[in-house]
């Protein structure tokens, strides 16, 4: 532990760093030195601060650095080594998750709905260590329709009745009682009908004023598609043990719906649906999710890409206050340069439209300057060096 005299010295040294390095780095440095278990001397404080300054200077990019091109190259080159694969959750037939290149394309295209929407739901202290409590929350979340717990249905044309046979195993799996199914059917607006229960697992719905077989089939469809419980969009909810706590993995995503469930830790919910996060939690949360998801895809493939390149992509996608794709309908399509847009896609259309509007090309970016053979405004091209011959 650092003594009071050295602590005072540390504060003096750290205050002198203000303006040289970000305040967040200074705070992390302060916390790390103060919480270090061994005693730290003034000489060691000087050494730590000097090393921090050196590392920070090395991490800065040079003026005129082509940050966008470097980021694109740094992500694009390892991207060529990615696999086209889908991960399958062991023991769960229906649950897959898209990984690798398809997932990366999905993120930068800012797809409205991912091909395999998923959530990881963490639970509060009261629920996370108890498997039964975790299962009860999973059952509450899983969207369950009557057809999910039905073994078979048959139609009695003579008495205009629909006979529903419930599946005992599925009822137990979903945590639903036969009486709950009957209660849901009774609330439906299907005209005049009566319900009989010949046995525990059979429900007979007899219609009084039904005059056609088509009407009976429509009534059957309506009954089978009726919700018993759960949150829309979540097809499956599986309880898994991670470390010493239970978490719920879902097939499907509905962030807004899950936030209101008791026992769910709202500060740790994860979803892979960008637009859902943007709508519920805001653009900053969406920006953070883009960074995490791209980094996760790269790490899963064993590809080492500096986080700053990924953050630049996330910043560009969210800088206008909404998530936009990197493509002609998003970031690239909103460039002000006519030549830059024309060089990307649909060349003739862009040039004709620009000519009709009377647009002016100002040659500020990289692409448009390369097209006409001018030096680009990057690196040494950012400055103009003038020289007067014969003057010393």
N, C-alpha and C positions, 0 to 999 in steps of 0.2 A: 504493500500500500504506500502511496505517496504521502510524505509528511507535509505539514502546513506551510513551511518555508518554501519547499520545492513547488508546492501547489500555487503559491503566490507568483513564483518565478514563471511557472507554466502559463498562468493567465496573462502575464506581461508579454511573453513570447507569442502567444496565440493572438493577442490584440494587435501585435505588429504585423500579423499576416492578413489582417482585414484589407480587402481590396486586391490582394495578390492572388488568393484562391477563394473559391466559393464558401459561403458561411456554412453550408451543409457539411463540407469536408472538414472545416475547422471544428464543428460540433462533434463529428465522428472521432476526430483525433483526440479531442478533450475527453470524451467518454472512454475511449480505448486506453488512454494513459492512466486516467483516474481509477478505472476498474481493474487494472492489471494487478494480479495478486502479489507479485514481488515488488521490492522497493526500487524506484527509478530515480537516478541522480540527475543533477542539472546538466552534466555532460551528455548523459543519455537522452535527455529531453532535447538538447541542441541537435544531437545526431538524428533523432527521429524526425524532427521538424525539417532538417536539411534534406533528408531522404524523401520526405513527403513533397517538398518543393521541387526536387529533382524529378520525381516520378510524374508530378503534375505537369511540369514543363514539357517532358517527353510525350505526354498524352495529348498535348495541344496540336492542332493541325496548322500547317503553314498558311499564311495569307495567300489567297489565289488557288488553294487546293481544290480540285474537282471532286468535292465531297459526294455529289450525287452519282457521278460516274463510278467512283471507287466503291460506293455502297452497292450499286447495281452489279458491278463485276464481282464483288466479294460474296454476294448472295447467289448470283447467276451461275458462276463457275462450279461451286459445290453442288448447285441444284441439278447439274447434268449427271451427277452420280447418284441421284435419288432413285429409290425403287418405287414401283407402282403397286403398292400393296394395301390390303385392308386387314386390320388386326381383328381377330375373332376372340371374344371372351370365352374362356374355357368353361364348359358345362352349361352354357346358355346359348341355345340354338339361334335365337332371334337377334342377338346383340352383337353388332360389328361396329368398328370405328375406322373411318378413313384416315390414312396416314400418308407420309411421303409426299411426292410431287402433286398428286390430286388435291391433297389438303392445302398445300402451299398455294396452288392456283386458286382454290376456293377462297382463301383469305384475301389475296391481293385483288381478286375479282370482286370482293365484297358481296358475295352471293347473299340474296335475301334469306335463304334457308340452307344450312349445310346439308350435304348428302346424308350424313349420319348425325343428326342433332343429339347431343348428350348433355347430361348434367351430373356433377358430383356434389352431393348434398351432405354436408357435415352437420352433426347434431350437437345440441347443447349438452353440458356436463351431466344433466339428469338422465339423458337418453343414450349417450354415446357408448357407454360401457355395458348396456343391457341389450342383448340380442332381441329378446321378445318385444321390448319397447321400440327398437329400431324397425322390426318387422311391422309393428302396428302402424308406424308412420309411413312406411313404404306402401302398405295397403291403402292408407288414406290418400296417398299421392297418385297411385296407379289408376289410370282412367279405365273404369270397368263398365261395360255395357251388359245388358241381359244376355246377348248372344255369347259372351265370354264364359258364362256359367251354365249354358244349355247343352245338354247331351244330344237331344233331337226334338223336332217339332212335327206334328201331324195335324191334318185338317179333317174334321168330320163334317162332310157336306150335308148330311141328312139333318143334323141339328144346328148347322152353321156355327160350329165350335172350333176353337184352336186349342190343341193339347200340347202343352210344353212340358218336356221331361228334363229336369235339372240334373246336372252332373255333380254328384256328391264330392268327388275329388277336387274339382275346380272350385266349388263353394268353399271347401276347407282351405284351399290354397289362397283364395282371395279374401278369406275371413268374412264371408257373407252368409247370413241365415236365409232359408227359403222364405220366411215371413217378410224379409226385407224386399225380396223380388216381388212378392204379391202386393205389398204396400205401394211399390213404384208403379205397378200396372194399374192399380186402382185409381191413381192420380191422373192417368192419361185420358185425353178427350177423344174417345172412340165411339161416341154415341151410347145407346143403351146396351149394357152387357152385365153379365153376372159371372162370378168366379167361384169355382168349386175346387176342392182339394181331395181327390180320391185317396191319395197317400201323401206322405211328407215331401216327396220329390216330384210330384206331378201337379201342375196347375192347369185347369180347364177353363178357358175363357169362352163363354157362350154369348153370341150377339143376337139381340131380339129383332132388330129391324134391318138386318143385313139381307139384301136381296140379290147380291151377285157374288160369284166366286172371286172376281177381280178385287172387290172390296175387302174380302177376307184375306187375300194375299197382301194387300196394302196394309191392313191392320197388323198382320204378322211382321212385316218389315218394320213398321213403326215401333212395335213392342220390342223386337230384337235389337233395334238401334237405340233404345232408351238407356240413358245413363243411370247407373245405380249409385256410383260414387266416384271420387277421384278428380284430377285436374286435367283439363283438355290438353291434348298434345303429348301426354306422357303415356306411352303404350306399355312400357314395362318398368318396374322399379325393383332392383336387386340389391340385397344387403350384402356387403363385403366387409371383411375385417382387415383393417390397415393398422399395423402396429398394435396398440392396445385399445383402439376404438373402432366402432362400427360406422361405416359410411354407406350412403345409398347411391348407387349408380343407376341412372335412368336412360331408357331408350326414348328419345323425344325431349323437348325442352319447353318450359313455360316458367320463366324466371318470376314474373309478376305473381302468378298463382301460388308458387312455392313459398314466397316471402311471408304469406299469411298463415302458414301451417305451424302450429305449436310444436316446439321441440327442435325446429330447424334453426341452425346457427346462421343467421342472415349475413354475418360478416365474412363467412367463408364459403358461400355458395359459388360453384364454378359452372359455367356453361360455355359451349363452343359456338354459340350463336351471337355474332357481332351486333346485328341490328337490334336484337332483344336487349342486349346490355346497353346499347346506345339509347334506346327508348325508355328503359327503366331507370338506369343509373347515370346516364349522361355521356357526353362525348369524351371526357377525360378517362372514364372507366373503359370505354370502347378502345381508346388509344392504348391503354395499358394491356387490354386483352389481345389486341393485334400483336404487340411486342411479345407477349408471353407465348401466344399460339405459334408464331413463326419460329421463335427460339426453341420451343418444345419440338416442333417438327424437325428442325435441323439437328437438335441434340439426339433425338430418337434414331436418326440416321448416322450418328457418329460424326457429324460435320461441325467443325469448330469455326464459327463466324462471330466476329466481334459484335457485342450487343449494340454498339453505337450505329452500325449500319442498319440493323433491324429497327432501332428507334427512329432513324431518319425516315424509313419507309412508313412507319406508323404515324409520324408527324405529318408527312406529306398527305397521307390518306385522310387525316382528320383536321387539317389546319383551317378549313372553312366552317367548322362547327358541325359538320355531319360526315358520316363515313362514306367515302367515295372510292370507286375502284381505280386501279392504275390501268387505264385503257382509254379508248377514244370516247367512251361515254362518261369518263371521270376526269382524272388528273390530266392526262395527255390532251384530251379534247378541250380543256379549258385554257390551254396556252394561248397567249395573245398573238404570238408570232404565226403568220400565215404559212411561211415555209416550213416551220417546225411541225405544224399540223399536217401539211401536205406530205412531208417526208415520212410520216408515221403510217397513214392509211388513206385510202380513197383520194389519191393525189389530185386528179383532174377536178373532182367536185369541189375540193377546198379552194383550188386556184380560181375556178369560175365564180364561186360564191363571193370570194374576196374581191375579184375584179368588179362584180356587179355592185358590191357595196362600196367600192372605192377605198378599201382598207390600205393602210400604210405599213410597210415592213420597216422596223427600226433596227434590225440586226443587233439585238442585245444578247441573245442566247448563243449556245454552242452550235447547234445544228445549222441554223440559218447562215452563220458565218462560214462554216465549212462548205456549205453548198456553193457559195460564191467565191471561195478561196481566200477569204480574209483571215488574219490571225484571230484566234478566239480569245475572249476576255477571261482567261484563266492563266494562272502561273505568271510567267514573264509577260504574257499578253495583256495583263491588267494595267501595266504602266507604259508610258511612252517616254523614251529616253532621247533627249535632244542634246546635240553637241555642236559647239561653234568651233570650226577648225582654226587653228592658229592662236586660240586664246588659252592661256594657262591660268 
